[in-house]
Amino acid sequence: MFPGMIDDLTGGPVPPAIRPDGIADDSVMEPEVDMAAAPAGATGAAAGRPEDITRIAAAVESPQARGVALTIIAILALVASTYFARPFLLPITLAVLLNLLLSPVIRALARMHIPPPFGAGLVIILFLGGLGTGIYQLATPAETWIARAPAAFAQAGERLRRVTKPVERVTKAAEQVERATDVRGGGSNKPPEVVVKGASLVSRVFGTTESLVALLLEVLLLLYFLLASGDFFLQKLIKVLPRVGDREKAVTIARETEASISRYLLTTALLNVGEGVVVAIAMRAWTMPNPVLWGALIAVLEFVPYLGALTMMVVLTLVAVATFDELGRALVVLATFVAINFFWGNVVSPLMLSKRLTLNPVAIFVGLAFWFWLWGIPGAFIAVPVLATFKIFCDNIETLAPIGEFLGGRDPWERRSTVRLDESPRDR
C-alpha cells in the first residue's frame, strides 16, 4: 500500500523526491547549509572578526595576575609547611610569645643596672618558681578529684538519668525494632569488634612524657636566649637597612608592636586570673568542693575562647550534680558560672582592652578553628595570642593596615555612620 515506506523500512531503495519543476532531486533529505554564513545573533569574533588572543594572553601574563597566583601558592605552601613542622615551630612560637610578654620586665631591670643575661635568668627562675608552686598547691586536690572522678561521674549519671528517662525509652524502643528487623532478615554474622584504647588527654595535648619534657626545655632555653639578647635582632635589622628613614620607621614599628603585644598578653592573663578568682569565690559561696581548683582551671581554659567556657560548664555541671542531692542547686551553680563568664566577657574585658586590641568574634572563631585544625589543642591555646599579635603587627605597617582593620572589633561610631549612609534623604 505504501511501497516507498515499506522499501525504506526494509532497507530497499528510497524513491527520489520530485521537485516542483518535475525534476527528481536526490538531495532533498540533506539540509541546505551555507558554510560561509554566520550563526544568527552572533557578533564579534563569531561573526567573522578575528578574536583578540593577545589581549587575553597579556591579561594572564600581567604582573598583577602573576602576583595573585604566586601569593596563593605561597600561602598554601606556608600552611602545609606549618602543618608538618609542628614539632619544630610550636616551641619557637611559645618562646616568642613569652618573650613579648616578659620583655618589658627585662628592660625595667636593665634600667636598674641589671644586665639582660642576669635579668633573663632571674625572670625565668621566678616564672618557674611561681608555676611550680601553683602546680604543687593544686596537685593534691586535682589528684583527689581524678581518683574519685569515675565514681562521681557515675553518680551524676544516675541522677541525670531521671531527666533523660524519656530519651532512653525512645532509644530502647528503636533498638528493639532494629533487633526484630535483624531476626526477620536472618540476623547478621558480624565479626567481633576490637576496641583500641585511645591515648590519654595529656598525651593528646602534649604527647608523651619525654616529648613534654623536651618541649619545656626547648621553650625555656630559647626564651632565655631571646630575653638575654635584648635588642640584638633589632640592632641587626637597623644595621642592614640602607636609609635613615627606614631605620627610624623600623625602630618605631618594633617598639610599638612589642609594647602593644606585651600589653595585650599581660592584660589577657590578668583578666583570666581575675575571672578565675571570682569563679573560685562563687564556688566557695555555693559550698562546691575545691573551689580554688575550679578557679585555676577556668583561668587556664579562658585562653581558648568559647571552647574553654563550654568545657568548664560541662565540668562544673557534672561536679555539682555529683555533689548536691538537689538538681536545682546544681543548676544554680551552672547559672552562676554562666553569669560570671558573660559579665566578664562583655563588660570587663572591653573596658580593660582598648579598641585597638579587640578582635571581632568572627576572626576569633575562624582563627581558633584554623589553629585547632593545624596544631590541635596546643594550637587552640595559642590561637588568640597569635591572631592578636598578627593584628597588632598589621596595624603598625601601612600596607597591612586593611587586614588589621578587618580583624579588629567594631566601633559604635562605625555603626552610626553606616546607618546614616544607609538612610535615604527622605528618612533623614
Backbone torsions as a table, in degrees:
resi	resn	phi	psi	omega
1	MET	NA	-40.5	175.1
2	PHE	-122.5	80.3	-173.1
3	PRO	-63.7	-38.1	-179.9
4	GLY	-61.9	-41.4	-179.7
5	MET	-69.7	-39.1	179.9
6	ILE	-64.1	-43.4	178.3
7	ASP	-62.0	-37.0	-179.6
8	ASP	-65.2	-45.7	-177.3
9	LEU	-70.0	-31.6	-178.9
10	THR	-89.3	2.5	179.2
11	GLY	89.2	7.7	180.0
12	GLY	-80.0	-177.7	-178.1
13	PRO	-68.5	143.5	178.3
14	VAL	-98.4	126.9	-178.6
15	PRO	-66.0	141.5	179.5
16	PRO	-67.6	150.2	178.4
17	ALA	-77.3	149.8	-178.8
18	ILE	-106.3	121.2	178.2
19	ARG	-76.8	167.6	-179.2
20	PRO	-60.6	-26.9	-179.3
21	ASP	-83.6	4.4	176.6
22	GLY	89.0	1.9	-178.0
23	ILE	-97.3	135.1	178.8
24	ALA	-67.8	138.0	-179.2
25	ASP	-123.0	113.3	179.4
26	ASP	-81.8	-12.4	-176.1
27	SER	-101.7	19.1	-177.7
28	VAL	-69.5	-25.1	179.2
29	MET	-82.2	-7.7	179.7
30	GLU	-97.6	136.2	179.9
31	PRO	-69.3	143.5	176.8
32	GLU	-86.5	108.8	-176.0
33	VAL	-120.8	129.3	173.8
34	ASP	-92.4	107.4	-174.8
35	MET	-66.3	-20.3	-179.4
36	ALA	-90.3	-9.0	-176.1
37	ALA	-80.5	148.4	177.0
38	ALA	-90.8	152.5	178.2
39	PRO	-65.0	153.1	-178.1
40	ALA	-64.1	135.1	178.3
41	GLY	81.1	0.0	-179.2
42	ALA	-76.7	141.1	178.9
43	THR	-134.5	169.0	173.1
44	GLY	68.4	-132.2	-176.0
45	ALA	-66.0	-32.4	-179.9
46	ALA	-70.6	-23.6	-179.8
47	ALA	-85.3	1.0	176.6
48	GLY	127.3	-15.7	179.7
49	ARG	-81.6	140.6	-178.7
50	PRO	-67.5	140.9	-179.3
51	GLU	-75.8	141.2	-176.9
52	ASP	-86.8	84.7	-179.7
53	ILE	-70.2	-31.1	-176.4
54	THR	-64.3	-32.8	179.6
55	ARG	-67.8	-41.0	177.5
56	ILE	-65.4	-43.4	179.0
57	ALA	-62.4	-38.1	178.5
58	ALA	-65.9	-37.8	178.8
59	ALA	-66.4	-39.6	179.9
60	VAL	-69.6	-36.4	-177.2
61	GLU	-90.2	7.6	-178.3
62	SER	-69.5	154.6	178.7
63	PRO	-60.3	-33.7	179.9
64	GLN	-64.5	-46.3	180.0
65	ALA	-64.0	-44.0	178.6
66	ARG	-65.2	-34.8	177.7
67	GLY	-65.5	-41.9	177.7
68	VAL	-63.9	-44.1	179.4
69	ALA	-62.8	-44.1	179.0
70	LEU	-65.5	-36.6	178.3
71	THR	-64.2	-43.9	178.9
72	ILE	-63.3	-43.5	179.1
73	ILE	-64.0	-40.2	179.7
74	ALA	-65.4	-39.2	179.6
75	ILE	-65.7	-44.8	178.4
76	LEU	-62.9	-41.0	178.2
77	ALA	-65.5	-38.3	179.0
78	LEU	-65.9	-42.4	179.0
79	VAL	-63.7	-44.9	179.5
80	ALA	-63.2	-42.2	178.9
81	SER	-65.0	-40.5	178.6
82	THR	-65.2	-35.7	179.8
83	TYR	-65.7	-46.0	-176.0
84	PHE	-83.0	-17.1	-177.5
85	ALA	-102.0	26.3	-179.4
86	ARG	-57.6	-47.4	180.0
87	PRO	-58.2	-28.1	-179.9
88	PHE	-87.0	-39.3	-172.5
89	LEU	-86.4	-26.2	-176.9
90	LEU	-62.2	-49.5	177.5
91	PRO	-64.0	-33.6	178.0
92	ILE	-65.0	-43.0	179.6
93	THR	-63.4	-45.3	178.4
94	LEU	-62.5	-41.7	-179.9
95	ALA	-65.9	-39.5	179.4
96	VAL	-65.9	-42.0	178.7
97	LEU	-64.1	-42.9	177.0
98	LEU	-66.6	-33.8	176.7
99	ASN	-64.5	-42.4	177.2
100	LEU	-64.8	-32.2	179.4
101	LEU	-73.2	-38.4	-172.5
102	LEU	-99.6	-5.5	-179.4
103	SER	-60.0	-40.9	176.7
104	PRO	-59.0	-32.7	178.1
105	VAL	-67.3	-39.6	179.1
106	ILE	-64.7	-41.5	178.5
107	ARG	-67.0	-36.1	176.5
108	ALA	-64.6	-40.2	176.6
109	LEU	-67.8	-33.4	177.5
110	ALA	-65.3	-36.4	176.0
111	ARG	-67.4	-19.1	175.2
112	MET	-93.3	18.2	176.2
113	HIS	65.7	32.8	172.7
114	ILE	-105.2	117.8	-177.4
115	PRO	-59.6	149.2	-179.5
116	PRO	-56.0	-39.8	178.8
117	PRO	-60.5	-42.8	178.1
118	PHE	-70.2	-38.5	177.7
119	GLY	-63.6	-40.0	178.7
120	ALA	-63.9	-43.5	177.2
121	GLY	-62.1	-40.7	179.5
122	LEU	-65.4	-42.4	-179.4
123	VAL	-64.7	-42.8	-179.3
124	ILE	-66.9	-38.1	177.5
125	ILE	-64.0	-44.6	178.1
126	LEU	-65.1	-37.9	178.8
127	PHE	-63.9	-46.9	178.5
128	LEU	-66.2	-35.7	178.0
129	GLY	-64.5	-45.7	178.1
130	GLY	-64.9	-41.1	178.6
131	LEU	-65.4	-42.5	178.9
132	GLY	-66.0	-38.8	178.7
133	THR	-63.9	-43.4	179.1
134	GLY	-63.4	-42.3	178.9
135	ILE	-65.2	-38.8	180.0
136	TYR	-65.8	-40.8	-179.8
137	GLN	-68.1	-32.3	-177.9
138	LEU	-94.3	-6.7	-176.0
139	ALA	-65.6	-43.4	-176.8
140	THR	-64.8	-53.0	177.6
141	PRO	-63.7	-34.4	178.4
142	ALA	-66.1	-42.5	178.4
143	GLU	-64.3	-38.3	178.6
144	THR	-62.2	-45.1	-178.6
145	TRP	-71.8	-32.8	176.2
146	ILE	-65.8	-36.5	179.4
147	ALA	-68.2	-39.4	-177.5
148	ARG	-97.5	6.9	-178.1
149	ALA	-62.8	-44.9	-179.4
150	PRO	-58.6	-45.4	-179.8
151	ALA	-67.1	-40.0	-179.6
152	ALA	-66.2	-41.6	-179.8
153	PHE	-70.6	-32.3	174.7
154	ALA	-65.4	-40.5	176.6
155	GLN	-64.7	-40.7	177.3
156	ALA	-64.4	-37.6	178.0
157	GLY	-64.9	-37.3	177.6
158	GLU	-63.7	-39.5	179.9
159	ARG	-73.8	-35.2	178.2
160	LEU	-74.2	-17.8	-179.7
161	ARG	-67.2	-22.7	175.8
162	ARG	-62.5	-34.6	-179.6
163	VAL	-81.4	-31.5	-174.3
164	THR	-96.1	12.8	-179.9
165	LYS	-60.5	-43.8	178.1
166	PRO	-58.6	-39.4	178.9
167	VAL	-66.4	-38.7	178.7
168	GLU	-64.9	-37.6	178.4
169	ARG	-63.1	-42.8	178.4
170	VAL	-63.7	-40.1	179.6
171	THR	-64.9	-42.9	178.6
172	LYS	-63.7	-40.0	177.8
173	ALA	-62.0	-41.7	178.2
174	ALA	-64.1	-38.9	178.3
175	GLU	-65.6	-39.4	178.0
176	GLN	-63.8	-41.6	177.2
177	VAL	-62.0	-41.3	-180.0
178	GLU	-65.0	-40.8	178.1
179	ARG	-65.8	-39.9	177.8
180	ALA	-62.7	-39.8	177.8
181	THR	-64.3	-39.3	178.7
182	ASP	-66.2	-37.9	179.8
183	VAL	-65.9	-42.7	179.2
184	ARG	-65.5	-33.9	-179.5
185	GLY	-84.2	5.5	177.8
186	GLY	93.8	2.4	179.2
187	GLY	78.2	172.8	-179.4
188	SER	-133.0	127.9	179.2
189	ASN	-86.4	85.0	-179.0
190	LYS	-86.7	139.0	176.4
191	PRO	-70.6	155.1	178.5
192	PRO	-62.0	138.9	-178.7
193	GLU	-87.6	138.4	177.8
194	VAL	-106.2	118.5	-179.0
195	VAL	-97.6	120.4	178.5
196	VAL	-97.1	122.7	-179.8
197	LYS	-70.1	126.7	-178.2
198	GLY	-77.9	173.1	179.8
199	ALA	-74.8	160.3	179.0
200	SER	-72.9	169.4	-177.8
201	LEU	-64.7	-42.6	-178.6
202	VAL	-63.7	-40.9	179.8
203	SER	-68.5	-30.9	175.9
204	ARG	-70.0	-34.0	-178.5
205	VAL	-77.0	-51.4	-172.2
206	PHE	-116.6	-8.1	-176.4
207	GLY	94.6	-158.6	-179.2
208	THR	-76.1	175.3	-179.5
209	THR	-62.7	-39.9	179.9
210	GLU	-64.6	-42.6	179.1
211	SER	-67.7	-34.0	177.9
212	LEU	-66.4	-43.7	178.2
213	VAL	-64.3	-41.5	178.4
214	ALA	-63.7	-39.4	178.3
215	LEU	-62.9	-44.9	179.4
216	LEU	-63.5	-41.3	179.4
217	LEU	-64.9	-42.0	178.5
218	GLU	-62.9	-44.2	-179.2
219	VAL	-63.5	-44.8	-177.6
220	LEU	-66.9	-44.0	179.7
221	LEU	-64.2	-46.1	179.4
222	LEU	-66.0	-37.1	177.6
223	LEU	-63.5	-40.4	178.8
224	TYR	-62.8	-45.6	-179.3
225	PHE	-64.9	-38.0	178.4
226	LEU	-66.3	-43.7	179.9
227	LEU	-69.9	-38.6	-178.4
228	ALA	-70.8	-30.1	-179.9
229	SER	-72.3	-24.2	178.0
230	GLY	63.2	-121.3	-178.6
231	ASP	-93.4	26.6	-175.8
232	PHE	-60.3	-49.9	-176.8
233	PHE	-69.6	-33.8	176.4
234	LEU	-66.4	-39.3	176.8
235	GLN	-65.1	-38.6	176.3
236	LYS	-63.9	-39.3	179.0
237	LEU	-65.2	-42.2	178.5
238	ILE	-64.2	-34.7	-177.8
239	LYS	-68.0	-34.7	-176.4
240	VAL	-86.3	-14.9	178.9
241	LEU	-74.9	135.2	-172.7
242	PRO	-80.0	-37.4	-172.7
243	ARG	-100.1	151.1	-178.7
244	VAL	-67.9	-39.1	179.1
245	GLY	-61.3	-39.7	177.5
246	ASP	-66.4	-35.8	178.2
247	ARG	-65.1	-44.9	179.0
248	GLU	-63.5	-40.6	178.6
249	LYS	-65.1	-39.2	179.1
250	ALA	-64.3	-41.2	178.7
251	VAL	-64.6	-43.4	-179.4
252	THR	-63.0	-45.9	-179.5
253	ILE	-64.4	-42.6	-178.8
254	ALA	-63.9	-44.7	-179.3
255	ARG	-65.4	-47.5	-178.7
256	GLU	-65.5	-40.2	179.8
257	THR	-65.6	-46.0	-179.4
258	GLU	-64.4	-41.6	178.8
259	ALA	-64.8	-42.0	-179.4
260	SER	-67.0	-42.8	-179.6
261	ILE	-66.6	-42.4	178.5
262	SER	-61.8	-42.3	178.5
263	ARG	-63.4	-41.8	-179.4
264	TYR	-65.5	-49.0	-177.9
265	LEU	-63.2	-42.3	179.5
266	LEU	-66.2	-42.6	179.5
267	THR	-64.4	-41.7	179.0
268	THR	-63.7	-42.7	178.4
269	ALA	-62.7	-42.9	178.7
270	LEU	-65.5	-38.8	177.4
271	LEU	-62.9	-42.9	179.4
272	ASN	-65.9	-41.2	177.5
273	VAL	-65.2	-40.5	178.0
274	GLY	-62.6	-42.2	177.0
275	GLU	-64.5	-37.5	176.6
276	GLY	-62.5	-39.0	178.1
277	VAL	-64.8	-44.1	-179.9
278	VAL	-64.2	-41.8	178.4
279	VAL	-63.9	-40.7	178.8
280	ALA	-62.9	-42.1	178.4
281	ILE	-63.9	-42.2	179.5
282	ALA	-65.5	-40.6	178.9
283	MET	-66.8	-35.1	175.4
284	ARG	-66.3	-38.7	178.4
285	ALA	-63.0	-32.4	178.3
286	TRP	-91.8	13.0	177.2
287	THR	57.4	37.1	173.7
288	MET	-76.6	142.7	179.0
289	PRO	-70.5	143.2	177.1
290	ASN	50.8	61.3	-178.2
291	PRO	-65.4	-30.8	179.7
292	VAL	-63.9	-35.8	179.2
293	LEU	-62.7	-42.8	-179.4
294	TRP	-70.7	-34.1	175.6
295	GLY	-65.2	-43.1	178.0
296	ALA	-66.2	-36.4	-179.5
297	LEU	-66.4	-41.3	178.7
298	ILE	-70.1	-31.9	177.0
299	ALA	-63.5	-33.2	178.3
300	VAL	-80.6	-43.8	-175.7
301	LEU	-70.4	-22.1	-179.2
302	GLU	-68.8	-11.9	173.3
303	PHE	-70.6	-13.8	174.7
304	VAL	-109.2	98.8	-176.3
305	PRO	-60.8	147.8	176.2
306	TYR	67.9	-60.7	-177.4
307	LEU	-66.3	-37.0	178.4
308	GLY	-64.2	-46.2	178.3
309	ALA	-65.0	-39.3	179.0
310	LEU	-64.8	-41.1	176.7
311	THR	-62.8	-41.3	179.7
312	MET	-67.1	-34.3	176.4
313	MET	-61.9	-43.2	179.4
314	VAL	-65.1	-44.7	-178.1
315	VAL	-63.7	-48.0	-179.3
316	LEU	-64.3	-35.4	178.5
317	THR	-64.8	-46.0	179.7
318	LEU	-64.7	-42.6	-179.7
319	VAL	-66.1	-41.2	-179.6
320	ALA	-67.3	-40.4	178.9
321	VAL	-66.0	-37.3	178.3
322	ALA	-73.8	-22.4	-176.2
323	THR	-89.4	-44.6	-174.0
324	PHE	-101.9	146.3	177.9
325	ASP	-76.2	-34.4	-178.8
326	GLU	-85.2	129.6	178.7
327	LEU	-69.1	-30.9	178.7
328	GLY	-63.5	-36.6	179.0
329	ARG	-67.4	-37.8	176.3
330	ALA	-64.7	-37.8	177.6
331	LEU	-67.9	-31.8	176.4
332	VAL	-66.2	-38.8	176.5
333	VAL	-62.0	-43.8	178.2
334	LEU	-63.4	-43.7	-179.9
335	ALA	-64.4	-34.6	178.2
336	THR	-64.2	-45.2	178.7
337	PHE	-64.3	-41.6	179.3
338	VAL	-61.9	-41.4	179.2
339	ALA	-64.5	-42.5	179.0
340	ILE	-63.9	-45.1	-178.9
341	ASN	-64.5	-40.6	178.6
342	PHE	-65.5	-44.2	179.6
343	PHE	-65.1	-39.8	-178.2
344	TRP	-69.1	-38.2	-177.0
345	GLY	-80.4	-25.2	-174.6
346	ASN	-109.9	-11.0	-179.6
347	VAL	-122.2	-54.8	-173.7
348	VAL	-71.7	-49.4	-177.8
349	SER	-60.8	-46.1	177.0
350	PRO	-61.6	-29.2	178.0
351	LEU	-73.4	-35.0	-177.1
352	MET	-82.7	-34.4	-179.9
353	LEU	-98.0	129.1	178.2
354	SER	-72.1	169.0	-179.7
355	LYS	-60.7	-34.3	-178.1
356	ARG	-65.8	-27.0	-178.3
357	LEU	-100.0	6.9	-177.5
358	THR	-94.6	135.8	176.5
359	LEU	-105.7	145.5	178.3
360	ASN	-79.2	153.2	-174.8
361	PRO	-59.8	-35.2	-179.6
362	VAL	-64.1	-44.8	178.5
363	ALA	-62.8	-39.6	178.8
364	ILE	-63.9	-45.1	-178.4
365	PHE	-65.1	-44.9	-179.6
366	VAL	-65.5	-44.1	177.9
367	GLY	-62.9	-39.5	178.1
368	LEU	-64.3	-44.8	178.7
369	ALA	-64.2	-40.1	-178.5
370	PHE	-65.4	-49.3	-176.9
371	TRP	-72.2	-29.4	174.6
372	PHE	-66.6	-40.2	176.1
373	TRP	-68.2	-33.3	-174.7
374	LEU	-77.7	-48.9	-173.4
375	TRP	-125.3	9.5	177.9
376	GLY	75.5	-147.6	-176.5
377	ILE	-64.4	-41.9	174.2
378	PRO	-58.8	-36.1	176.2
379	GLY	-64.9	-34.8	177.2
380	ALA	-65.5	-34.9	179.9
381	PHE	-70.1	-35.1	-177.0
382	ILE	-97.0	2.2	-174.5
383	ALA	-61.1	-52.1	-176.3
384	VAL	-68.9	-45.1	175.0
385	PRO	-58.4	-40.1	178.4
386	VAL	-66.6	-41.1	179.6
387	LEU	-65.8	-41.7	177.7
388	ALA	-66.1	-38.9	176.5
389	THR	-61.5	-43.6	179.1
390	PHE	-64.5	-39.2	178.8
391	LYS	-64.4	-45.0	179.9
392	ILE	-64.1	-39.6	177.0
393	PHE	-61.3	-42.1	178.3
394	CYS	-67.4	-36.7	-179.1
395	ASP	-64.3	-27.5	-176.9
396	ASN	-95.0	1.0	176.5
397	ILE	-119.8	125.1	-171.0
398	GLU	-61.2	-42.0	-177.0
399	THR	-70.4	-23.1	-179.9
400	LEU	-101.1	4.2	-177.6
401	ALA	-58.9	-38.6	178.0
402	PRO	-59.5	-35.4	178.3
403	ILE	-65.8	-42.6	176.8
404	GLY	-62.8	-34.8	177.7
405	GLU	-65.8	-40.0	178.8
406	PHE	-68.5	-31.7	-179.8
407	LEU	-78.1	-23.1	-175.2
408	GLY	-75.2	167.1	177.5
409	GLY	-75.1	173.9	-176.8
410	ARG	-95.4	134.5	178.4
411	ASP	-87.3	136.6	177.1
412	PRO	-56.9	-31.4	178.0
413	TRP	-67.5	-31.5	175.6
414	GLU	-65.6	-39.8	178.6
415	ARG	-63.2	-42.2	-179.5
416	ARG	-66.2	-42.1	-180.0
417	SER	-66.9	-35.7	177.7
418	THR	-65.7	-41.6	178.7
419	VAL	-63.3	-39.9	179.7
420	ARG	-67.1	-35.9	177.3
421	LEU	-68.8	-32.4	179.9
422	ASP	-75.9	-19.7	-179.1
423	GLU	-73.7	140.8	175.2
424	SER	-82.5	161.2	178.6
425	PRO	-60.1	-30.2	179.3
426	ARG	-69.5	-36.9	178.6
427	ASP	-68.6	-30.5	-179.3
428	ARG	-72.8	NA	NA
